[in-house]
């Protein structure tokens, strides 16, 4: 006896490449990408980052070619990380008006005023101890003094805005960081400078290549007292809720592909707030290393990884594949 209902054939919609393109749900474009830049003190510096093939520590005089390339590839935004000439316990270069990042912002704006500049607001790259704030001796030993760090963080954000930064992105996971920065910016007249909060930043094992790139590994202990436990997801929603209450204009989850569930939960909880994800250095390095061994197709895996992040809810993605992806997407 013939089945009363015809068989549902999902494969009909996959039978032609043009049809697959037409009904594709998630579309990755260059507008989704944010390119990290590592700004090094000095002149004529272009140091390859061994664990991150294709990326360099660049001195400010090396930026013209880099910014021109990003414009050609239609990459709309960069995020800046600094390697100062000197480090100290307070990370003073991070909030100096003549600091490495402040100087780079001005140069980039001269080169391409339309390029969005996001600044990573933190201290680990600038302190001699490698932690994300001011250290003090607590009952449990040396720890980051949360409230003392907030005061300097506000100064750092103000100096970035004064130099011309478009977006301030605090990444240290200090309690109250969004509120402190918002008050600082508003007090100096930067009411329209948005804050992109690293609202759910996990204490991940995937940051190794980055820490090598900016020489920011902690000199003692670790960052588990302020970055999140990888086992927790409900806690991420609490962190995010607090940052939204404090005035965060955009949110971020870091890392990305290992935390797609957090991305999805965040987007479902706050559908109206722009959401970013950071596909971090370790995620990038693993794909590169496997591709070098011939074990995977680098281009295919690159596109699949970034598409999965967008599919999970990210509106934009900080990642180290920006140039390769843009070249592929632009044909």
Secondary structure, DSSP 8 states (H G I E B T S, - for coil): ---SS----GGGGGSSHHHHHHT-S----GGGEEEEEEEESSSS-EEE-TTSTT-EEEEGGGHHHHHHHHHHTT--EEEEEEE-S--BTT-GGGG-TTSHHHHHHHHHHHH-TTSEEEEEE-STTTBTT--SS-EEEETTEEEE-HHHHHHHHHHHHHHHHHHT-SEEEE-S--TTHHHHHHHHHHHTT-TT-EEEEEEEEB--GGGHHHHHHHT---SSS-STTTSB-TT-SHHHHHHHHHHHHHT-SEEEEESSGGGHHHHHHHHHH-TTSEEEEE--HHHHHHHHHHHHTTSS-HHHHHHHHHHHHHHHT-SEEEES-HHHHHHHHH-
